[in-house]
Amino acid sequence: KFMNKRSIEPKNIMSPPSPPEIPTKPETDPHFQKILRLWYAYNFFLAPIKDGLAPLLSVYLVAFAGVSAGDAGLIWFAKDISPMVFQIPIGVFVDRTTHKKAFLVFFTLVTTLLPMIIIFTQRVPLLIAKSILEGIGATGLMVFKGPFTLGIAGHENFEEAAKYTEMSEHSGSLVVCLIAGIVGYVTYPNVLPIFYVIGVFGSVSTLCLLLMVPKEKDHDLVDDDVARNSSHHRPIDSSIHFDHVLSTIRRYNKFAEDSEEFPASRITNEETLAQDC
């Protein structure tokens, strides 16, 4: 009855402050859309260099280079074991570095150039060493992809950007398999030109990365705080919280003073309590 008399609703007494607006990148921003298109193109051409056309490599080594099936399996195994060893260290490094684009270019070049060594030599020890380094490069690409996507797209656009990133990568895998098959069919029995496909696709993907430049020279392309998922919301000045808590306490005290039923419920030391809160 008392509350109804004064037309005061409890939710108005302790109402939370309005959350600050989260800065968003407008979908109509041409530069932002250009960056996303280049990123999708990068992932499209990245498809063959992430796995180095590994199945084709094994078939070539056994059927054309005279390497035993055991050695070919060892070469493949050397690449597959690298992510198990290096994924966690590279993941920690990704969180700490502020030069994500530069290292992404580096890993892209590594995974582009190393698979082409097979064109010049089929020595098993060299191919095993190549596979280990290639696996490290592929691990770097895999680990960098998520944070880089988040850093350029932001939280508000990440889901859509991640969706199109995966679509681009899978589409690239399909296209490169068709191209490799056609090249192998045309150049048979000399199937080494298949591995030039990796070089061409890797060069185009590197070019896409280099074309991704920030809108302003003094700004970074990748928001590192967002990329490491540490700032979903814009930081809020603590004075906003203090002022709101203090005003809430004062409204409550006004309510207590006006009430004859709760004369002893008034809060003392308003500012001290607000600061503690």
C-alpha positions as CSV (number, residue, x, y, z in Angstrom):
1,K,0.0,0.0,0.0
2,F,2.8,2.4,0.9
3,M,4.5,1.8,-2.4
4,N,1.4,2.3,-4.3
5,K,0.6,5.6,-2.5
6,R,3.8,7.2,-3.6
7,S,3.7,5.6,-7.0
8,I,7.2,4.3,-6.6
9,E,8.2,1.1,-8.2
10,P,11.0,-1.0,-6.7
11,K,12.6,-1.5,-10.0
12,N,13.2,2.3,-10.3
13,I,15.0,2.4,-7.0
14,M,17.7,-0.2,-7.9
15,S,17.6,0.0,-11.7
16,P,21.0,-0.8,-13.2
17,P,22.8,1.7,-15.4
18,S,22.3,1.5,-19.1
19,P,25.1,-0.5,-20.7
20,P,27.5,1.5,-22.8
21,E,27.1,1.1,-26.6
22,I,29.5,-1.4,-28.1
23,P,31.3,0.2,-31.0
24,T,30.5,-1.6,-34.2
25,K,31.9,-1.5,-37.7
26,P,29.2,-0.4,-40.1
27,E,28.4,-3.1,-42.7
28,T,28.3,-0.4,-45.3
29,D,31.9,0.6,-44.8
30,P,33.6,-0.1,-48.2
31,H,37.0,-0.5,-46.6
32,F,35.8,-3.0,-44.0
33,Q,34.0,-5.0,-46.7
34,K,37.2,-5.0,-48.8
35,I,39.2,-6.4,-45.9
36,L,36.7,-9.2,-45.4
37,R,36.6,-10.0,-49.1
38,L,40.4,-10.2,-49.2
39,W,40.3,-12.4,-46.1
40,Y,37.8,-14.8,-47.8
41,A,40.0,-14.9,-50.9
42,Y,43.0,-15.6,-48.8
43,N,41.3,-18.6,-47.3
44,F,40.1,-19.8,-50.7
45,F,43.6,-19.9,-52.1
46,L,45.0,-21.2,-48.8
47,A,43.3,-24.6,-49.1
48,P,46.1,-26.5,-51.0
49,I,49.0,-25.2,-48.9
50,K,47.5,-26.1,-45.5
51,D,47.8,-29.9,-46.3
52,G,50.3,-29.6,-49.2
53,L,48.2,-32.0,-51.2
54,A,49.5,-34.7,-48.9
55,P,47.6,-37.6,-50.4
56,L,49.0,-36.7,-53.9
57,L,52.5,-36.4,-52.4
58,S,52.4,-40.0,-51.0
59,V,51.1,-41.4,-54.3
60,Y,53.8,-39.6,-56.2
61,L,56.6,-40.8,-53.9
62,V,55.5,-44.4,-54.1
63,A,54.3,-44.6,-57.7
64,F,56.8,-42.3,-59.5
65,A,59.8,-41.5,-57.3
66,G,60.4,-45.1,-56.2
67,V,60.2,-44.4,-52.5
68,S,59.0,-47.3,-50.3
69,A,55.5,-47.2,-48.8
70,G,57.1,-47.2,-45.3
71,D,59.2,-44.1,-46.0
72,A,56.3,-42.3,-47.6
73,G,54.2,-43.0,-44.5
74,L,57.1,-41.8,-42.3
75,I,57.2,-38.5,-44.3
76,W,53.4,-38.1,-43.9
77,F,53.6,-38.9,-40.2
78,A,56.4,-36.3,-39.7
79,K,54.0,-33.6,-40.8
80,D,51.0,-34.9,-38.9
81,I,52.9,-35.1,-35.6
82,S,54.0,-31.4,-35.7
83,P,50.5,-30.0,-34.7
84,M,50.5,-32.2,-31.6
85,V,53.9,-30.8,-30.5
86,F,53.7,-27.2,-31.6
87,Q,50.0,-26.2,-31.4
88,I,50.0,-25.1,-27.7
89,P,53.3,-23.1,-27.9
90,I,52.1,-21.4,-31.1
91,G,48.8,-20.7,-29.5
92,V,50.4,-19.0,-26.6
93,F,52.6,-17.0,-29.0
94,V,49.5,-15.9,-31.0
95,D,47.9,-14.4,-27.8
96,R,51.1,-12.4,-27.0
97,T,52.2,-11.1,-30.3
98,T,51.0,-7.8,-31.7
99,H,52.2,-8.6,-35.3
100,K,49.7,-11.2,-36.3
101,K,49.6,-10.2,-40.0
102,A,53.4,-10.4,-40.3
103,F,53.5,-13.9,-38.8
104,L,50.6,-15.0,-40.9
105,V,52.4,-13.9,-44.0
106,F,55.5,-15.8,-42.8
107,F,53.7,-19.0,-42.1
108,T,51.9,-18.7,-45.5
109,L,55.2,-18.4,-47.3
110,V,56.7,-21.3,-45.4
111,T,53.8,-23.6,-46.3
112,T,53.9,-22.4,-49.9
113,L,57.6,-22.9,-50.6
114,L,58.5,-26.0,-48.6
115,P,56.1,-28.4,-50.5
116,M,57.9,-27.5,-53.8
117,I,61.2,-28.9,-52.5
118,I,60.0,-32.3,-53.8
119,I,60.4,-31.0,-57.4
120,F,64.1,-30.8,-56.9
121,T,64.9,-33.7,-54.6
122,Q,63.3,-37.0,-53.4
123,R,65.8,-37.8,-50.6
124,V,63.9,-39.2,-47.7
125,P,65.8,-37.3,-44.8
126,L,65.3,-34.0,-46.6
127,L,61.6,-34.7,-47.2
128,I,61.1,-35.7,-43.5
129,A,62.8,-32.4,-42.4
130,K,60.6,-30.6,-44.9
131,S,57.5,-32.3,-43.6
132,I,58.2,-31.3,-40.0
133,L,58.8,-27.6,-40.9
134,E,55.7,-27.7,-43.2
135,G,53.7,-29.1,-40.3
136,I,54.8,-26.3,-38.1
137,G,53.8,-23.8,-40.8
138,A,50.4,-25.4,-41.2
139,T,49.9,-25.4,-37.4
140,G,50.6,-21.7,-37.4
141,L,48.0,-21.1,-40.1
142,M,45.4,-23.1,-38.2
143,V,46.1,-21.4,-34.9
144,F,46.2,-17.8,-36.3
145,K,43.0,-18.1,-38.4
146,G,40.5,-17.7,-35.5
147,P,42.2,-14.8,-33.7
148,F,42.9,-13.0,-37.0
149,T,39.3,-13.4,-38.1
150,L,38.1,-12.1,-34.7
151,G,40.6,-9.2,-34.8
152,I,39.6,-7.9,-38.2
153,A,35.8,-8.5,-37.9
154,G,35.1,-7.8,-34.2
155,H,32.8,-9.7,-31.9
156,E,29.7,-8.3,-33.6
157,N,30.6,-9.6,-37.0
158,F,32.7,-12.7,-36.1
159,E,30.0,-15.3,-36.6
160,E,29.3,-14.2,-40.1
161,A,32.9,-13.8,-41.0
162,A,33.8,-17.2,-39.6
163,K,31.0,-18.8,-41.6
164,Y,32.2,-17.3,-44.9
165,T,35.8,-18.1,-44.0
166,E,35.1,-21.8,-43.6
167,M,33.0,-21.7,-46.8
168,S,35.8,-20.1,-48.7
169,E,38.3,-22.7,-47.5
170,H,36.2,-25.7,-48.3
171,S,35.3,-24.2,-51.7
172,G,39.1,-23.7,-52.4
173,S,39.8,-27.3,-51.5
174,L,37.2,-28.5,-54.0
175,V,38.5,-26.2,-56.8
176,V,42.2,-27.1,-56.2
177,C,41.5,-30.8,-56.3
178,L,39.8,-30.4,-59.6
179,I,42.7,-28.2,-60.9
180,A,45.3,-30.7,-59.7
181,G,43.5,-33.6,-61.3
182,I,43.3,-31.8,-64.6
183,V,47.0,-30.8,-64.5
184,G,48.0,-34.4,-63.6
185,Y,45.9,-35.8,-66.4
186,V,47.3,-33.4,-69.0
187,T,51.0,-33.6,-68.0
188,Y,51.0,-37.4,-67.3
189,P,53.4,-39.2,-66.8
190,N,55.3,-36.1,-65.6
191,V,53.0,-35.1,-62.7
192,L,55.4,-32.8,-60.9
193,P,53.6,-29.7,-62.3
194,I,50.8,-30.6,-59.8
195,F,53.1,-29.2,-57.1
196,Y,53.3,-25.9,-58.9
197,V,49.6,-25.5,-58.2
198,I,50.6,-25.1,-54.5
199,G,53.0,-22.4,-55.4
200,V,50.5,-20.5,-57.5
201,F,47.7,-20.7,-54.9
202,G,50.1,-19.8,-52.1
203,S,51.4,-16.8,-54.0
204,V,47.9,-15.5,-54.6
205,S,47.0,-16.0,-50.9
206,T,50.1,-14.1,-49.8
207,L,49.2,-11.3,-52.1
208,C,45.7,-11.1,-50.6
209,L,47.2,-10.7,-47.2
210,L,49.6,-8.0,-48.3
211,L,46.7,-6.0,-49.8
212,M,44.9,-6.0,-46.4
213,V,46.0,-2.6,-45.1
214,P,44.4,-0.6,-42.3
215,K,42.2,2.3,-43.2
216,E,44.5,4.8,-41.4
217,K,48.3,4.4,-41.2
218,D,48.4,4.9,-37.5
219,H,45.9,2.1,-36.8
220,D,46.4,-1.6,-36.8
221,L,44.6,-4.0,-39.1
222,V,44.0,-6.4,-36.3
223,D,42.6,-5.4,-32.9
224,D,44.9,-7.4,-30.7
225,D,42.7,-7.0,-27.6
226,V,39.7,-8.3,-29.5
227,A,41.7,-11.0,-31.2
228,R,42.7,-12.5,-27.8
229,N,39.0,-12.2,-26.8
230,S,39.8,-10.0,-23.8
231,S,37.5,-7.0,-24.4
232,H,34.0,-8.0,-25.5
233,H,32.7,-4.6,-24.3
234,R,34.3,-1.2,-24.3
235,P,36.0,-0.5,-21.0
236,I,33.8,1.5,-18.6
237,D,35.0,4.3,-16.5
238,S,34.6,3.3,-12.8
239,S,33.2,6.8,-12.0
240,I,30.0,5.7,-13.9
241,H,29.5,2.9,-11.5
242,F,30.3,5.1,-8.4
243,D,27.8,7.8,-9.5
244,H,25.1,5.4,-10.2
245,V,25.5,3.5,-6.9
246,L,25.6,6.8,-4.9
247,S,22.5,8.1,-6.6
248,T,20.8,4.8,-5.9
249,I,21.7,5.0,-2.2
250,R,20.4,8.5,-2.0
251,R,17.1,7.6,-3.6
252,Y,16.8,4.8,-1.1
253,N,17.5,7.2,1.8
254,K,14.9,9.6,0.5
255,F,12.5,6.6,0.3
256,A,13.4,5.7,3.9
257,E,13.0,9.2,5.2
258,D,9.5,9.5,3.7
259,S,8.5,6.2,5.3
260,E,7.1,6.3,8.8
261,E,7.3,2.5,8.9
262,F,11.0,2.2,8.2
263,P,12.6,5.2,10.0
264,A,15.8,3.3,11.1
265,S,16.6,1.9,7.6
266,R,18.4,5.0,6.4
267,I,22.0,4.3,5.1
268,T,24.8,6.4,6.6
269,N,28.1,7.2,5.1
270,E,26.7,7.3,1.5
271,E,29.9,8.0,-0.3
272,T,31.9,5.4,1.6
273,L,29.5,2.7,0.8
274,A,29.2,3.7,-2.8
275,Q,33.0,3.6,-3.1
276,D,33.2,0.2,-1.5
277,C,30.6,-1.0,-4.0
